[in-house]
């Protein structure tokens, strides 16, 4: 499929040019409950690429367009890290292709049927049937967005 080839090449080129660099990491964990004094120094560096990407050869990023997944904390403009080497399971959030169009949805099995479920009550679930050109391109492993 030509659309997949072009997107793969452009994502690989982007990934090579814009790899993540080491940034400082506090060794001490930060409480999400009661405040505690923080250390005044940085102990080590973390490379976000090493932390977020387990299979570099099969991982790429995409930017979200739209609001169909807001109840899964995926918002317009977010960056998703997609791993193509992970097999989809029921309830996984996937990057799918339906009739040459990309979409991010939660995969659901109900009885013997397969659905792509939106995480927004304003959007209907998509039932996958034999008339559709359907494939799963990868699994969403991380969501990056501003707070």
MDAnalysis code that builds the backbone (N, CA, C; Angstrom):
import MDAnalysis as mda
import numpy as np

u = mda.Universe.empty(441, n_residues=147, atom_resindex=np.repeat(np.arange(147), 3), trajectory=True)
u.add_TopologyAttr("name", ["N", "CA", "C"] * 147)
u.add_TopologyAttr("resid", np.arange(1, 148))
u.add_TopologyAttr("resname", ["UNK", "UNK", "UNK", "UNK", "UNK", "UNK", "UNK", "UNK", "UNK", "UNK", "UNK", "UNK", "UNK", "UNK", "UNK", "UNK", "UNK", "UNK", "UNK", "UNK", "UNK", "UNK", "UNK", "UNK", "UNK", "UNK", "UNK", "UNK", "UNK", "UNK", "UNK", "UNK", "UNK", "UNK", "UNK", "UNK", "UNK", "UNK", "UNK", "UNK", "UNK", "UNK", "UNK", "UNK", "UNK", "UNK", "UNK", "UNK", "UNK", "UNK", "UNK", "UNK", "UNK", "UNK", "UNK", "UNK", "UNK", "UNK", "UNK", "UNK", "UNK", "UNK", "UNK", "UNK", "UNK", "UNK", "UNK", "UNK", "UNK", "UNK", "UNK", "UNK", "UNK", "UNK", "UNK", "UNK", "UNK", "UNK", "UNK", "UNK", "UNK", "UNK", "UNK", "UNK", "UNK", "UNK", "UNK", "UNK", "UNK", "UNK", "UNK", "UNK", "UNK", "UNK", "UNK", "UNK", "UNK", "UNK", "UNK", "UNK", "UNK", "UNK", "UNK", "UNK", "UNK", "UNK", "UNK", "UNK", "UNK", "UNK", "UNK", "UNK", "UNK", "UNK", "UNK", "UNK", "UNK", "UNK", "UNK", "UNK", "UNK", "UNK", "UNK", "UNK", "UNK", "UNK", "UNK", "UNK", "UNK", "UNK", "UNK", "UNK", "UNK", "UNK", "UNK", "UNK", "UNK", "UNK", "UNK", "UNK", "UNK", "UNK", "UNK", "UNK", "UNK", "UNK", "UNK"])
u.atoms.positions = np.array([
    [0.843, -1.169, 0.000],
    [0.000, 0.000, 0.000],
    [0.895, 1.242, 0.000],
    [0.742, 2.119, -0.969],
    [1.626, 3.273, -1.169],
    [1.603, 4.250, 0.001],
    [0.435, 4.495, 0.589],
    [0.350, 5.425, 1.712],
    [1.216, 4.957, 2.872],
    [1.227, 3.664, 3.167],
    [2.030, 3.136, 4.262],
    [3.512, 3.323, 3.984],
    [3.942, 3.053, 2.756],
    [5.350, 3.167, 2.391],
    [5.831, 4.607, 2.566],
    [5.079, 5.568, 2.054],
    [5.473, 6.979, 2.153],
    [5.524, 7.452, 3.597],
    [4.553, 7.069, 4.402],
    [4.537, 7.475, 5.807],
    [5.697, 6.832, 6.541],
    [5.965, 5.569, 6.285],
    [7.075, 4.889, 6.957],
    [8.393, 5.559, 6.646],
    [8.647, 5.883, 5.384],
    [9.905, 6.519, 4.999],
    [10.041, 7.879, 5.651],
    [8.986, 8.694, 5.632],
    [9.083, 10.026, 6.227],
    [9.230, 9.943, 7.742],
    [8.592, 8.991, 8.399],
    [8.737, 8.852, 9.848],
    [10.141, 8.385, 10.213],
    [10.699, 7.472, 9.453],
    [12.058, 7.011, 9.718],
    [13.043, 8.153, 9.542],
    [12.901, 8.943, 8.483],
    [13.791, 10.089, 8.277],
    [13.668, 11.102, 9.401],
    [12.440, 11.382, 9.851],
    [12.241, 12.302, 10.962],
    [12.900, 11.761, 12.226],
    [12.697, 10.488, 12.490],
    [13.233, 9.848, 13.688],
    [14.756, 9.935, 13.712],
    [15.420, 9.708, 12.566],
    [16.883, 9.764, 12.491],
    [17.399, 11.168, 12.757],
    [16.689, 12.186, 12.268],
    [17.122, 13.578, 12.430],
    [16.824, 14.130, 13.817],
    [15.804, 13.613, 14.480],
    [15.313, 14.208, 15.713],
    [15.337, 13.239, 16.884],
    [16.382, 12.442, 17.002],
    [16.439, 11.498, 18.109],
    [16.566, 12.254, 19.421],
    [16.054, 11.660, 20.465],
    [16.049, 12.290, 21.775],
    [17.433, 12.241, 22.396],
    [17.793, 13.302, 23.095],
    [19.102, 13.366, 23.742],
    [18.944, 13.160, 25.234],
    [20.082, 12.929, 25.904],
    [20.046, 12.761, 27.357],
    [19.615, 14.058, 28.023],
    [18.721, 13.932, 28.993],
    [18.306, 15.082, 29.793],
    [18.446, 14.703, 31.257],
    [18.592, 15.697, 32.150],
    [18.785, 15.390, 33.572],
    [17.589, 14.667, 34.180],
    [17.882, 13.774, 35.130],
    [16.856, 13.028, 35.853],
    [17.215, 13.025, 37.325],
    [16.286, 13.429, 38.176],
    [16.473, 13.323, 39.620],
    [16.376, 11.856, 40.002],
    [17.338, 11.365, 40.751],
    [17.299, 9.964, 41.155],
    [16.184, 9.722, 42.165],
    [15.983, 10.681, 43.072],
    [14.934, 10.541, 44.075],
    [13.576, 10.710, 43.423],
    [12.648, 9.830, 43.761],
    [11.287, 9.948, 43.241],
    [10.569, 11.110, 43.913],
    [9.586, 11.664, 43.221],
    [8.817, 12.795, 43.724],
    [7.473, 12.276, 44.210],
    [7.098, 12.642, 45.425],
    [5.819, 12.219, 45.987],
    [4.668, 12.877, 45.246],
    [3.651, 12.104, 44.984],
    [2.429, 12.641, 44.389],
    [1.385, 12.854, 45.483],
    [1.762, 12.618, 46.717],
    [0.862, 12.811, 47.852],
    [1.299, 14.043, 48.615],
    [1.907, 13.840, 49.787],
    [2.343, 14.955, 50.608],
    [3.704, 15.452, 50.144],
    [3.927, 16.765, 50.189],
    [5.207, 17.317, 49.736],
    [6.377, 16.833, 50.598],
    [7.554, 16.691, 49.953],
    [8.777, 16.381, 50.666],
    [9.895, 17.210, 50.058],
    [10.925, 17.522, 50.843],
    [12.016, 18.324, 50.292],
    [12.730, 17.570, 49.177],
    [13.070, 18.286, 48.093],
    [13.780, 17.673, 46.968],
    [15.276, 17.885, 47.134],
    [16.058, 16.975, 46.573],
    [17.513, 17.123, 46.591],
    [17.903, 18.315, 45.724],
    [19.020, 18.934, 46.063],
    [19.473, 20.113, 45.338],
    [20.367, 19.774, 44.151],
    [20.504, 18.518, 43.807],
    [21.389, 18.159, 42.705],
    [20.780, 17.051, 41.865],
    [21.295, 16.960, 40.640],
    [20.873, 15.920, 39.718],
    [21.851, 14.767, 39.824],
    [21.355, 13.551, 39.884],
    [22.218, 12.400, 40.076],
    [22.635, 11.716, 38.774],
    [21.793, 11.719, 37.756],
    [22.111, 11.025, 36.525],
    [21.297, 11.601, 35.388],
    [21.597, 11.125, 34.183],
    [20.845, 11.536, 33.005],
    [19.948, 10.387, 32.567],
    [18.888, 10.737, 31.878],
    [18.016, 9.728, 31.282],
    [17.877, 10.057, 29.808],
    [17.986, 9.056, 28.990],
    [17.731, 9.213, 27.571],
    [16.287, 8.766, 27.356],
    [15.418, 9.703, 27.008],
    [14.000, 9.371, 26.855],
    [13.770, 8.333, 25.777],
    [14.610, 8.325, 24.777],
    [14.472, 7.313, 23.732],
    [14.664, 5.913, 24.317],
    [15.659, 5.748, 25.172],
    [15.875, 4.446, 25.809],
    [14.734, 4.093, 26.746],
    [14.172, 5.079, 27.395],
    [13.117, 4.860, 28.380],
    [11.768, 4.552, 27.716],
    [11.464, 5.253, 26.626],
    [10.145, 5.148, 26.009],
    [10.064, 4.135, 24.874],
    [11.213, 3.768, 24.298],
    [11.191, 2.945, 23.095],
    [11.929, 1.638, 23.344],
    [11.177, 0.538, 23.360],
    [11.770, -0.774, 23.604],
    [12.255, -1.442, 22.319],
    [11.626, -1.143, 21.203],
    [11.966, -1.758, 19.911],
    [12.172, -0.645, 18.876],
    [13.351, -0.014, 18.870],
    [13.577, 1.150, 17.985],
    [13.316, 0.874, 16.507],
    [13.638, -0.323, 16.056],
    [13.480, -0.635, 14.635],
    [12.022, -0.719, 14.208],
    [11.107, -0.845, 15.153],
    [9.692, -0.973, 14.800],
    [8.826, 0.087, 15.476],
    [9.448, 1.162, 15.925],
    [8.719, 2.200, 16.664],
    [8.794, 3.529, 15.927],
    [7.678, 4.252, 15.938],
    [7.626, 5.588, 15.353],
    [6.606, 6.419, 16.119],
    [6.555, 7.703, 15.815],
    [5.631, 8.626, 16.480],
    [4.646, 9.193, 15.468],
    [3.446, 9.477, 15.944],
    [2.442, 10.176, 15.135],
    [1.809, 11.257, 16.000],
    [1.326, 12.300, 15.347],
    [0.619, 13.370, 16.056],
    [-0.883, 13.173, 15.866],
    [-1.631, 13.345, 16.939],
    [-3.074, 13.125, 16.947],
    [-3.800, 14.315, 16.335],
    [-4.830, 14.009, 15.568],
    [-5.721, 15.023, 15.028],
    [-7.138, 14.614, 15.401],
    [-7.811, 15.414, 16.219],
    [-9.191, 15.113, 16.561],
    [-9.395, 14.796, 18.031],
    [-10.636, 14.471, 18.368],
    [-11.020, 14.323, 19.775],
    [-11.736, 13.012, 20.089],
    [-11.581, 12.005, 19.258],
    [-12.337, 10.766, 19.469],
    [-11.794, 9.908, 20.608],
    [-10.627, 10.275, 21.178],
    [-10.018, 9.447, 22.221],
    [-9.777, 10.221, 23.522],
    [-10.531, 11.276, 23.760],
    [-10.262, 12.139, 24.918],
    [-10.469, 11.439, 26.264],
    [-11.365, 10.468, 26.324],
    [-11.587, 9.758, 27.586],
    [-10.464, 8.763, 27.892],
    [-9.564, 8.563, 26.927],
    [-8.355, 7.762, 27.144],
    [-7.154, 8.703, 27.344],
    [-7.439, 9.977, 27.593],
    [-6.410, 11.006, 27.775],
    [-5.532, 11.193, 26.550],
    [-6.111, 11.039, 25.374],
    [-5.439, 11.317, 24.116],
    [-6.160, 12.503, 23.495],
    [-5.414, 13.596, 23.315],
    [-6.014, 14.858, 22.885],
    [-5.415, 15.328, 21.559],
    [-6.137, 16.204, 20.880],
    [-5.690, 16.799, 19.635],
    [-4.297, 17.415, 19.836],
    [-3.362, 17.070, 18.984],
    [-2.002, 17.592, 19.073],
    [-1.036, 16.717, 19.858],
    [-1.535, 15.735, 20.602],
    [-0.649, 14.828, 21.344],
    [0.221, 14.032, 20.376],
    [1.351, 13.577, 20.897],
    [2.230, 12.695, 20.132],
    [2.085, 11.286, 20.717],
    [1.864, 10.321, 19.849],
    [1.744, 8.929, 20.274],
    [2.978, 8.163, 19.825],
    [3.492, 7.326, 20.711],
    [4.573, 6.428, 20.345],
    [3.927, 5.094, 19.989],
    [4.194, 4.636, 18.782],
    [3.571, 3.433, 18.233],
    [4.641, 2.363, 18.043],
    [4.371, 1.162, 18.544],
    [5.289, 0.039, 18.379],
    [4.620, -1.002, 17.496],
    [5.222, -1.285, 16.356],
    [4.651, -2.231, 15.396],
    [4.972, -3.677, 15.736],
    [5.892, -3.907, 16.691],
    [6.289, -5.282, 17.003],
    [5.398, -5.932, 18.060],
    [4.506, -5.168, 18.670],
    [3.631, -5.690, 19.719],
    [2.334, -6.186, 19.087],
    [1.908, -7.361, 19.487],
    [0.652, -7.923, 18.979],
    [-0.528, -7.274, 19.704],
    [-1.578, -6.941, 18.966],
    [-2.745, -6.329, 19.605],
    [-3.492, -7.327, 20.473],
    [-4.043, -6.831, 21.561],
    [-4.889, -7.608, 22.454],
    [-6.200, -6.854, 22.636],
    [-7.194, -7.551, 23.114],
    [-8.456, -6.887, 23.413],
    [-8.200, -5.740, 24.380],
    [-8.696, -4.577, 24.064],
    [-8.592, -3.367, 24.880],
    [-7.325, -2.553, 24.602],
    [-6.441, -3.017, 23.714],
    [-5.264, -2.230, 23.334],
    [-5.700, -0.988, 22.572],
    [-4.947, 0.076, 22.702],
    [-5.152, 1.253, 21.857],
    [-4.219, 1.076, 20.662],
    [-4.809, 1.145, 19.470],
    [-4.072, 0.823, 18.262],
    [-4.113, 1.971, 17.253],
    [-3.098, 1.970, 16.388],
    [-3.147, 2.778, 15.177],
    [-3.590, 1.818, 14.084],
    [-4.755, 2.064, 13.525],
    [-5.332, 1.176, 12.522],
    [-5.478, 1.917, 11.200],
    [-5.590, 1.134, 10.148],
    [-5.865, 1.675, 8.818],
    [-7.150, 1.023, 8.334],
    [-8.129, 1.883, 8.008],
    [-9.396, 1.407, 7.450],
    [-9.581, 2.096, 6.110],
    [-9.609, 1.304, 5.047],
    [-9.797, 1.839, 3.698],
    [-8.854, 3.018, 3.432],
    [-7.571, 2.817, 3.729],
    [-6.483, 3.778, 3.485],
    [-6.514, 5.018, 4.377],
    [-7.303, 4.995, 5.437],
    [-7.358, 6.104, 6.382],
    [-6.856, 5.636, 7.747],
    [-5.947, 6.406, 8.355],
    [-5.441, 6.075, 9.679],
    [-6.405, 6.543, 10.757],
    [-6.488, 5.767, 11.832],
    [-7.291, 6.152, 12.983],
    [-6.691, 5.526, 14.243],
    [-6.863, 6.204, 15.358],
    [-6.446, 5.670, 16.659],
    [-7.706, 5.343, 17.432],
    [-7.801, 4.087, 17.847],
    [-8.981, 3.622, 18.587],
    [-8.580, 2.490, 19.521],
    [-9.487, 2.148, 20.409],
    [-9.317, 0.988, 21.286],
    [-9.931, -0.221, 20.586],
    [-9.199, -1.308, 20.535],
    [-9.696, -2.504, 19.871],
    [-10.515, -3.332, 20.871],
    [-11.689, -3.755, 20.451],
    [-12.594, -4.518, 21.320],
    [-13.166, -5.700, 20.549],
    [-13.243, -6.818, 21.233],
    [-13.924, -7.999, 20.691],
    [-15.225, -8.173, 21.463],
    [-16.299, -8.349, 20.741],
    [-17.594, -8.643, 21.346],
    [-18.169, -9.841, 20.613],
    [-18.257, -10.927, 21.355],
    [-18.669, -12.204, 20.760],
    [-17.681, -12.532, 19.649],
    [-18.121, -12.657, 18.435],
    [-17.220, -12.989, 17.321],
    [-16.956, -11.783, 16.424],
    [-17.242, -10.600, 16.917],
    [-17.082, -9.387, 16.109],
    [-15.935, -8.545, 16.653],
    [-15.332, -7.774, 15.759],
    [-14.229, -6.888, 16.107],
    [-14.682, -5.443, 15.910],
    [-14.390, -4.613, 16.921],
    [-14.771, -3.207, 16.875],
    [-13.566, -2.328, 17.166],
    [-13.592, -1.126, 16.610],
    [-12.679, -0.072, 17.018],
    [-13.525, 0.912, 17.813],
    [-13.195, 1.053, 19.092],
    [-14.005, 1.837, 20.011],
    [-13.406, 3.219, 20.215],
    [-14.225, 4.226, 20.028],
    [-13.840, 5.592, 20.357],
    [-13.923, 5.773, 21.861],
    [-13.132, 6.675, 22.363],
    [-13.180, 7.020, 23.794],
    [-13.742, 8.426, 23.942],
    [-14.898, 8.620, 23.310],
    [-15.627, 9.880, 23.360],
    [-17.069, 9.520, 23.010],
    [-17.994, 9.848, 23.894],
    [-19.398, 9.455, 23.692],
    [-20.019, 10.066, 22.433],
    [-19.378, 11.077, 21.856],
    [-19.902, 11.710, 20.649],
    [-19.518, 10.967, 19.369],
    [-18.744, 9.903, 19.497],
    [-18.298, 9.133, 18.335],
    [-18.797, 7.696, 18.458],
    [-19.214, 7.132, 17.328],
    [-19.695, 5.751, 17.315],
    [-18.526, 4.786, 17.150],
    [-18.708, 3.585, 17.685],
    [-17.736, 2.523, 17.473],
    [-17.806, 2.087, 16.005],
    [-16.697, 1.568, 15.515],
    [-16.624, 1.091, 14.140],
    [-16.567, -0.429, 14.161],
    [-17.568, -1.065, 13.559],
    [-17.529, -2.522, 13.450],
    [-16.736, -2.885, 12.201],
    [-15.726, -3.728, 12.381],
    [-14.899, -4.155, 11.264],
    [-15.586, -5.323, 10.569],
    [-15.763, -5.195, 9.252],
    [-16.373, -6.292, 8.495],
    [-15.514, -6.607, 7.272],
    [-15.892, -7.653, 6.568],
    [-15.107, -8.149, 5.433],
    [-15.032, -7.169, 4.268],
    [-15.939, -6.219, 4.193],
    [-15.925, -5.268, 3.079],
    [-14.852, -4.189, 3.251],
    [-14.256, -4.092, 4.447],
    [-13.269, -3.052, 4.736],
    [-11.856, -3.554, 4.465],
    [-11.028, -2.658, 3.983],
    [-9.596, -2.921, 3.890],
    [-9.023, -2.480, 5.234],
    [-8.776, -3.420, 6.135],
    [-8.435, -3.127, 7.526],
    [-7.114, -3.774, 7.920],
    [-6.302, -3.001, 8.652],
    [-5.102, -3.571, 9.266],
    [-4.742, -2.750, 10.499],
    [-4.035, -3.403, 11.399],
    [-3.523, -2.710, 12.579],
    [-2.054, -2.421, 12.323],
    [-1.700, -1.161, 12.415],
    [-0.338, -0.732, 12.124],
    [0.564, -0.811, 13.332],
    [0.007, -0.721, 14.523],
    [0.833, -0.788, 15.715],
    [0.026, -0.481, 16.963],
    [0.711, -0.637, 18.101],
    [0.086, -0.425, 19.405],
    [0.627, 0.861, 20.005],
    [-0.269, 1.656, 20.575],
    [0.145, 2.871, 21.270],
    [0.789, 2.457, 22.594],
    [2.055, 2.824, 22.771],
    [2.763, 2.473, 24.010],
    [2.887, 3.657, 24.954],
    [2.913, 4.880, 24.416],
    [3.014, 6.074, 25.254],
    [2.261, 7.225, 24.594],
    [1.770, 8.115, 25.433],
    [1.073, 9.315, 24.986],
    [1.856, 10.496, 25.547],
    [2.220, 11.431, 24.682],
    [2.961, 12.607, 25.126],
    [2.106, 13.832, 24.874],
    [1.774, 14.546, 25.945],
    [1.044, 15.793, 25.769],
    [1.417, 16.779, 26.874],
    [1.172, 18.037, 26.586],
    [1.429, 19.075, 27.575],
    [0.327, 19.063, 28.626],
    [0.679, 19.458, 29.819],
    [-0.332, 19.519, 30.876],
    [-0.873, 20.905, 31.028],
])
